[in-house]
Amino acid sequence: MDTAKHKSTLTESLSPHLFWDIDKETFDAEKNSAQMIKRVLEYGELDDWRIVRDYYGLDRIAHDCKTLRSLRPEALSFICLVTHTRKEDYRCYNFRQSFPTPWNS
């Protein structure tokens, strides 16, 4: 299968609200995988998650998520659960802990 066609099919198959601000024709699903995964985890539907999981695989998703500077707590908990990883392994968790606030202990 043509790689460019496959990438286009990936972005076209996801919910339109996820990439309202991105040109789907020029979006590179490999180069920007972390951005795509983050949006799906935070704002996607269950079908979007399944599509991304099948495309990238859990190992790649966990790897990309570990490098993210921010990720909503619910998304972090979900990714830890499905990949059997610890929150402490994720940059976003450690970064957030560096700036505690009195109301988020």
Beta strands, then each sheet from edge to edge (+ up, - down):
end
